[in-house]
Amino acid sequence: MRQIVGSIVLVTWAMWLGSVVAIAIFIQALFVAMPHDKSLAGDVAAGIFAMFGRYQLIAACVAVVAAFAWRIRVGSSRTLMLLFVLLMIASGGAAAFSGMMTPQLNRMRANGESQTPQFRRLHGLSMVTGAGEAAVLLAIGFVLPSALRQGDQKVGK
């Protein structure tokens, strides 16, 4: 059980981090490839962000539940607690980005408000939130190896 939940956390984290990095690259490439049709690029980006939002929320839920099960199975561990807390922070960023900011940005864009100061401010906040989420996910990558080793040691005793 310990190996299964540890593997689930590892794979889900990797997929989640990879998707966050990929979405940033793909959206940037979309606007570079379509410099004369920002409206169409915005329409495409809106659809991509909507799909990505669902994906990352599912990944966040799976990772958090698996990390919780892992901590319950292994017992008291500072490393697993840190892992769990970092996953919760990243999940909060994912929820804010996908559940609140993206739908509001998409509504504003659909209503022709993409040139307003409110849109620009929310867009900037969403970029900071996405970057923060990526940074926390990257930090998790430094905690996971220790958690995997510590989990082995705890159960083996």
Phi, psi and chi 1 to 4 in degrees:
 res  aa     phi    psi   chi1   chi2   chi3   chi4
   1 MET       -  -44.0  172.6   75.1  167.8      -
   2 ARG   -59.7  -44.4  159.9 -168.0   53.5   75.0
   3 GLN   -67.5  -36.2  -70.0  175.4  -27.0      -
   4 ILE   -65.6  -51.0  -68.0  170.9      -      -
   5 VAL   -68.3  -35.4  -67.3      -      -      -
   6 GLY   -61.9  -41.5      -      -      -      -
   7 SER   -67.1  -39.0  -64.6      -      -      -
   8 ILE   -61.9  -45.3  -69.6  170.1      -      -
   9 VAL   -60.6  -47.3  170.5      -      -      -
  10 LEU   -59.7  -50.9  177.5   63.5      -      -
  11 VAL   -67.1  -43.5  169.3      -      -      -
  12 THR   -64.1  -43.6  -55.1      -      -      -
  13 TRP   -58.8  -46.1  160.3   80.4      -      -
  14 ALA   -62.4  -43.1      -      -      -      -
  15 MET   -65.2  -40.5  -68.2  172.2   59.4      -
  16 TRP   -65.5  -51.4 -176.2    5.7      -      -
  17 LEU   -61.2  -44.5  175.5   59.5      -      -
  18 GLY   -59.6  -39.0      -      -      -      -
  19 SER   -70.4  -35.8   69.8      -      -      -
  20 VAL   -64.4  -43.7  168.1      -      -      -
  21 VAL   -66.8  -45.2  171.5      -      -      -
  22 ALA   -61.8  -41.9      -      -      -      -
  23 ILE   -63.4  -38.8 -161.3   80.1      -      -
  24 ALA   -63.0  -43.6      -      -      -      -
  25 ILE   -66.7  -46.0  -66.8  168.1      -      -
  26 PHE   -65.2  -41.9  -63.4  158.6      -      -
  27 ILE   -68.1  -41.4  -64.2  -60.6      -      -
  28 GLN   -60.4  -45.8 -178.1   64.6   31.6      -
  29 ALA   -62.5  -35.9      -      -      -      -
  30 LEU   -60.6  -46.9  175.7   65.6      -      -
  31 PHE   -73.2  -29.2  -78.6   91.9      -      -
  32 VAL   -69.9  -39.3  168.1      -      -      -
  33 ALA   -73.0  -21.6      -      -      -      -
  34 MET  -124.1   58.2  -57.0  178.3   77.6      -
  35 PRO   -67.0  -22.1   26.6  -33.8      -      -
  36 HIS   -99.8   -1.5  -58.2  -64.3      -      -
  37 ASP  -136.2   67.5 -160.7  -13.0      -      -
  38 LYS   -63.6  -29.4  -60.3  -83.0 -173.0 -152.4
  39 SER   -65.5  -47.3  178.2      -      -      -
  40 LEU   -64.6  -42.4  178.8   58.3      -      -
  41 ALA   -59.5  -39.6      -      -      -      -
  42 GLY   -64.2  -39.9      -      -      -      -
  43 ASP   -62.2  -45.9  -70.2  -15.1      -      -
  44 VAL   -64.7  -45.3  173.0      -      -      -
  45 ALA   -60.2  -39.5      -      -      -      -
  46 ALA   -59.7  -44.0      -      -      -      -
  47 GLY   -65.2  -40.7      -      -      -      -
  48 ILE   -63.2  -46.1  -68.8  170.2      -      -
  49 PHE   -64.4  -36.1  -83.6  123.1      -      -
  50 ALA   -63.2  -45.8      -      -      -      -
  51 MET   -66.7  -45.0 -179.3   63.9   72.0      -
  52 PHE   -58.7  -39.8  168.8   70.1      -      -
  53 GLY   -58.6  -44.8      -      -      -      -
  54 ARG   -64.5  -43.9  -71.4 -172.9  -70.2  -84.9
  55 TYR   -59.6  -49.0  170.3   84.1      -      -
  56 GLN   -71.0  -29.5   80.7  165.3  -17.0      -
  57 LEU   -69.2  -37.0  -70.4  174.6      -      -
  58 ILE   -65.2  -45.7  -68.9  168.0      -      -
  59 ALA   -59.9  -43.3      -      -      -      -
  60 ALA   -61.5  -45.8      -      -      -      -
  61 CYS   -62.0  -46.2  -72.6      -      -      -
  62 VAL   -62.0  -45.0  169.7      -      -      -
  63 ALA   -64.4  -43.0      -      -      -      -
  64 VAL   -67.1  -45.6  166.4      -      -      -
  65 VAL   -63.4  -43.2  168.5      -      -      -
  66 ALA   -65.7  -40.0      -      -      -      -
  67 ALA   -65.3  -37.6      -      -      -      -
  68 PHE   -64.6  -45.7 -178.9   74.9      -      -
  69 ALA   -62.3  -38.8      -      -      -      -
  70 TRP   -62.3  -46.4 -169.6    6.2      -      -
  71 ARG   -65.4  -39.6 -173.8  167.6 -172.2  -58.8
  72 ILE   -63.0  -42.3  -65.0  -61.8      -      -
  73 ARG   -68.1  -42.0  175.4   71.3  176.1  112.8
  74 VAL   -83.5  -33.9  170.6      -      -      -
  75 GLY   101.5 -162.0      -      -      -      -
  76 SER   -63.6  123.6  179.8      -      -      -
  77 SER  -156.7  123.0  163.7      -      -      -
  78 ARG   -64.3  -38.0  -73.5 -176.1 -177.8  176.5
  79 THR   -65.2  -44.5  -55.1      -      -      -
  80 LEU   -68.1  -32.9  -72.6  177.8      -      -
  81 MET   -66.7  -42.3 -179.3   52.6   82.0      -
  82 LEU   -61.6  -44.2  175.0   59.7      -      -
  83 LEU   -57.3  -46.9  175.5   65.9      -      -
  84 PHE   -62.3  -45.2 -178.2   74.9      -      -
  85 VAL   -63.0  -44.5  167.7      -      -      -
  86 LEU   -62.9  -39.5  -70.7  172.1      -      -
  87 LEU   -64.5  -37.6  -77.8  167.4      -      -
  88 MET   -65.6  -41.0  -69.6  -61.7  -66.6      -
  89 ILE   -63.7  -46.7  -67.7  168.4      -      -
  90 ALA   -62.1  -37.8      -      -      -      -
  91 SER   -64.9  -38.0  -64.0      -      -      -
  92 GLY   -62.0  -41.9      -      -      -      -
  93 GLY   -63.0  -42.3      -      -      -      -
  94 ALA   -63.0  -41.4      -      -      -      -
  95 ALA   -66.1  -43.3      -      -      -      -
  96 ALA   -65.0  -45.6      -      -      -      -
  97 PHE   -64.9  -52.4 -177.3   86.9      -      -
  98 SER   -84.5  -32.6  -61.1      -      -      -
  99 GLY   -91.0  -25.1      -      -      -      -
 100 MET  -119.6  -54.4  -64.9 -175.1  -59.3      -
 101 MET   -70.1  -50.3  -66.5  175.7 -161.8      -
 102 THR   -60.5  -46.8  -62.7      -      -      -
 103 PRO   -62.0  -38.7  -23.7   33.2      -      -
 104 GLN   -67.6  -42.5 -171.0  172.9  -10.5      -
 105 LEU   -62.0  -41.8  -76.3  166.6      -      -
 106 ASN   -64.9  -39.2  -74.4  -15.2      -      -
 107 ARG   -63.9  -45.5  -88.3 -167.4  -57.6  -81.9
 108 MET   -62.6  -42.1  -68.2  175.5   79.6      -
 109 ARG   -64.0  -43.3 -168.0 -167.5   50.9   69.7
 110 ALA   -63.9  -28.8      -      -      -      -
 111 ASN   -89.7    8.5  -68.2  -26.0      -      -
 112 GLY    76.1   23.8      -      -      -      -
 113 GLU  -103.8   21.3  -59.3  171.0   14.6      -
 114 SER   -73.9   -9.5   61.2      -      -      -
 115 GLN  -103.1    6.7  -60.4  -56.4  -44.0      -
 116 THR   -83.4  156.5   64.5      -      -      -
 117 PRO   -61.1  -33.7  -20.3   27.9      -      -
 118 GLN   -64.4  -42.3  -64.5   85.9   -3.9      -
 119 PHE   -63.8  -47.2 -177.9   90.4      -      -
 120 ARG   -60.5  -40.6  -73.6 -170.0 -159.9  103.5
 121 ARG   -65.1  -46.2 -174.9  173.3   43.2 -109.5
 122 LEU   -66.5  -38.4 -175.8   58.3      -      -
 123 HIS   -62.6  -43.8 -174.2  -92.2      -      -
 124 GLY   -62.2  -42.1      -      -      -      -
 125 LEU   -63.5  -38.2 -178.8   59.9      -      -
 126 SER   -67.3  -35.7   73.6      -      -      -
 127 MET   -67.5  -40.9  -69.4  175.2   68.9      -
 128 VAL   -65.4  -41.6  168.3      -      -      -
 129 THR   -62.8  -45.2  -58.0      -      -      -
 130 GLY   -62.5  -41.3      -      -      -      -
 131 ALA   -66.6  -39.3      -      -      -      -
 132 GLY   -64.1  -42.6      -      -      -      -
 133 GLU   -60.3  -44.6  178.8 -173.9  -16.7      -
 134 ALA   -62.5  -39.9      -      -      -      -
 135 ALA   -64.8  -41.9      -      -      -      -
 136 VAL   -66.5  -41.6  172.8      -      -      -
 137 LEU   -62.2  -38.4  -72.5  168.2      -      -
 138 LEU   -63.6  -42.4 -177.9   60.1      -      -
 139 ALA   -60.1  -37.1      -      -      -      -
 140 ILE   -59.3  -34.8  -70.3  168.7      -      -
 141 GLY   -61.2  -25.3      -      -      -      -
 142 PHE   -85.4  -21.8  -68.5   99.0      -      -
 143 VAL   -89.0  -34.2  174.3      -      -      -
 144 LEU   -55.6  -46.7  -96.7  169.7      -      -
 145 PRO   -58.1  -41.5  -25.4   35.1      -      -
 146 SER   -65.8  -40.7  178.2      -      -      -
 147 ALA   -63.1  -40.7      -      -      -      -
 148 LEU   -64.3  -43.0  -70.1  163.9      -      -
 149 ARG   -67.9  -43.4  -77.2 -169.6  -54.6  -84.7
 150 GLN   -66.3  -37.5 -170.9  172.5    2.5      -
 151 GLY   -60.2  -39.1      -      -      -      -
 152 ASP   -63.5  -43.4  -73.3  -17.9      -      -
 153 GLN   -66.9  -40.8  -65.9  166.1   -2.7      -
 154 LYS   -63.8  -47.1  -71.9  -83.4 -175.3 -177.2
 155 VAL   -70.8  -33.3  171.7      -      -      -
 156 GLY   -69.2  -17.6      -      -      -      -
 157 LYS   -78.5      -  -73.3 -174.3  176.3  179.2
